[in-house]
Amino acid sequence: MRLNPTLYVLILSALAGHVLLADPPIPTVNAIDEDSAAKNSATLSKEIASKEVQTLRRQLLSPKRSGETRYDAARMLLDRNSADAQRALLDALGPAAPAESQIAASRALTNCNGAIKPYLPALRQLMRSTQPGVSQRAATALASSSSREVGIELRKHANDATLALDTRTVIIAALSRRVDKQTIETLVELLRDRQPGIRNTAAESLQRLTALRTHGQSYAKWSQWWKTVRAQTPAEFQRTMIDNLLRAQDDLRSNNAALLAQLLQAHKELFTASPAASRPALVAELLDDPIEDIRLLGAQLCEALIAADVTLPFHLTRRVHNLLHDPSAKLRSTAPRLEAALNDKRATSRLLAALKRETHPAVRIALLEALGKIASPSTLKVVLAEVSSPMPAQAKAAASALRRILRAAPPKAPKPIAEILNARYDQSDDADAETPALREALLEALAATALPSASDRMTQSLKDPAGVVRLAALNGLRQLQTKTAAKAIAPLVADSDRGVRLAAVGALAQLAGMDYFKTIFQRTKPAVEEDAEVRKAARDALMGLFREADATTLTEGIKLLDTDRETLPLRIELLRLYVKRQRTAKAESLPADLRRLGMALGESGEHAQSAATLLEGYKLLQATAKTADQQFTLQALWGDCATAALNASDPAYAKLLAAPPDESLFDSGYAILTARLDALRKDQHYLPIVALSDVALSQLAKQLSPSRTRQLQSLRQWAKTKQAALDAQQIKTLLPDLLSADLDTRDEAIKAVMPLGRRAIAPLLDQIEAKLKQTPPAPRDEGTLFDLLRQIEPAVGDYDPAATPETKTELLKSLRKQFVK
């Protein structure tokens, strides 16, 4: 086995010291001559150093040693900085030394700054060596020297056509290490050399020197650039080089980022395309990658596996645990979340150990969040200590974790915990941007202690300038059931923060009940509360209160709402609730209550429900009305029922008109009918006119006078004609789409026709007849329209587009007589 050169020298030195010091007898103190001892010690040190140099010299010059061993020996000789060591290196650079020794010594002298000066003549001689690799190494070593003379010499050799091509190439490549105008000028001129290899190397050196990648080997481009730079002052020249370098670095970063993005996408696609069984192995490879972003991707994919309930193999879970020790803070910040997701038996202890040694703020926050997710009572003491951290973000993370722990296992002694939380709250700085989030977390943790005394802090925090803190205080008071805080909460229903208003409405309803009914009621008005969600929350809160309220309170609420049109939906909900109770109780006032609800429904446009509700009230009152007042109310309710039924276009209106509570009311009922028909005519709603007229003419024939009958018949025919014209126009407008070659377009047009039902028969027959008469004929279009006609009325039978025009005309006439009335 071959020993390391350094170890070899150390062993040799130790042996030399042992031989020299072990044999002489130990003299007495009085016999020691101090000067002599010092001289002996110096002599001994020189002898040891000399032996080391000789050993290293033999290693450097020995033909049996490897290249790396020679290089190590040369480096150690260079470090000795003695005349003997210098001579040894010069011997290695001499013409008689082996080529491997010359190369090793030249390598050692590269980048050694001022120490290279004594060796410059020897390196110059090696520049013309014919041994493979020697001249190149010598040139590289020379180029590392900052000496102006060396620079002149290198530029001279770069232009020396008598030198070997390999040597010149190395010299030109080495010139890229010397940032000065003379070097750049030399390299630009070398672009005109006859040798392609010289031109190529010169261009590469110029690119490395200037960080310009766009000029290639073009002498014209480099020459033009050089003309603009040559006249610059040294400071301007340095600035130009720095700017070029910075731009090149930006480009390199952009290119690297693009390549990294492609690589990450490729890994993602490979993961997605791989079978489920092989995905854990792929993730493990990503977690072992030296590139930070790829390891991050591995962590993300690992999290996806855990979320999908994939059981991770041992080799992958081991890598997840190792992420807590990853050199990257980003990975260490991700690792706690994975540990919490795995949550095995030792997850808590690993997280606690990591928290103990970790110093990076972001990682500590991630560890505290993970401990909060696990919520083990065993971590309470450690997490509570972190609440006192002077860093708001870490204290906030600890408080959030503490809240989870307290909720998972309520403490037996919460008072000391509350004291620490309150103390940290008092230490928070209003000027710190992170303070609101910290106070929010502290209040949430304080509420989790369930201590009644925590209400004082919550109440104080209702005035905090930050909305999130006020919101946390409101939620805390609700959690603690602090009913005495209602007075302090009430002003917050008008808070500038929408979330606070929402919470304040809910808190008032929960803690104060009907005592603050009017305050909550005001938030249901659009003129008072602009946010629809807050208004809805206020309505929901009121409904929740009224569901538990007694009949008297419910009646008072309805009376209050009767005076406010803005809250009609809420009034209807309360009336429904009230009517439901009255129906269950079989109250005498139920008909009147139903009338109030029915009228409110009509006011909101819910005419069908209005008619049904009013009819229920009318029938109840009809069965019980005895007094004159009750009869008067019954007549009014009858009129309301008829109006609601007509507004809903409900044919049941005719039964009401046919059997009024008093025969003298028929004229009033007919007036209601004509008023509704007039309104429909003005709005050009022809179908309801036809339907209501038909019902009246059929069911009220005995009560209608001849003039009224003629009036209704005329109105019905007018409405049918108007509607038929509208239907024909609609079919005509849809005709191009009905005949379209595109199936989707045709299907959409057919969907628009189908609601017309039998009203579409006449317009379709008209269009088929028009197609039959056109020149040239369009039998395909005729067949398409007839197919649609058959969908509406299957009884029309079949249609033969190939039949004669006379046959088809007769068929259409027959169908018109049969189906068009």
Salt bridges, closest charged atoms under 4 A:
GLU52 OE1 - ARG80 NE 3.47
GLU68 OE2 - ARG107 NH1 3.25
ASP84 OD1 - ARG87 NH2 2.11
ASP91 OD2 - ARG57 NH2 2.90
GLU153 OE1 - ARG124 NE 2.14
GLU153 OE2 - HIS157 NE2 3.60
ASP160 OD2 - ARG128 NH2 3.07
ASP180 OD1 - ARG155 NH1 3.92
GLU189 OE1 - ARG192 NH1 3.47
ASP193 OD2 - ARG168 NH2 3.12
ASP243 OD1 - ARG239 NH2 2.92
ASP250 OD1 - ARG253 NH2 2.43
ASP288 OD2 - ARG319 NE 2.82
GLU303 OE2 - ARG337 NE 2.69
ASP326 OD1 - ARG295 NH2 2.88
GLU339 OE2 - HIS321 ND1 2.70
GLU339 OE1 - ARG350 NH2 3.27
ASP344 OD2 - HIS321 NE2 3.59
ASP344 OD1 - ARG350 NH2 2.61
GLU358 OE1 - ARG332 NE 2.88
GLU386 OE2 - ARG364 NH2 2.97
ASP426 OD1 - ARG457 NH2 2.81
ASP430 OD1 - ARG439 NH2 2.50
GLU444 OE1 - ARG403 NE 3.53
ASP464 OD2 - ARG439 NH1 2.87
ASP495 OD2 - ARG470 NH2 2.79
GLU529 OE1 - ARG501 NE 2.98
GLU529 OE1 - ARG523 NH2 2.84
ASP531 OD2 - ARG498 NE 2.83
GLU533 OE1 - ARG498 NH2 1.98
ASP540 OD2 - LYS536 NZ 2.88
ASP562 OD1 - ARG571 NE 3.72
ASP562 OD2 - ARG596 NH2 2.99
ASP564 OD2 - LYS525 NZ 3.06
GLU603 OE2 - ARG565 NH1 2.42
GLU603 OE1 - ARG571 NH1 3.71
GLU606 OE1 - ARG576 NH2 3.48
GLU616 OE2 - ARG583 NE 3.09
ASP640 OD2 - ARG595 NE 2.75
ASP667 OD1 - ARG708 NH1 3.21
ASP678 OD1 - ARG681 NH2 2.81
ASP694 OD1 - ARG716 NH1 2.84
ASP727 OD2 - ARG759 NE 2.79
GLU748 OE2 - LYS751 NZ 3.64
ASP766 OD1 - ARG816 NH1 2.91
GLU769 OE2 - LYS773 NZ 3.49
GLU769 OE1 - ARG816 NH2 3.12
ASP781 OD2 - LYS771 NZ 3.68
ASP781 OD1 - ARG780 NH2 3.35
GLU782 OE1 - LYS808 NZ 2.95
ASP787 OD1 - ARG790 NH1 2.89
GLU793 OE1 - ARG758 NH1 2.31
ASP798 OD1 - ARG790 NH2 3.85
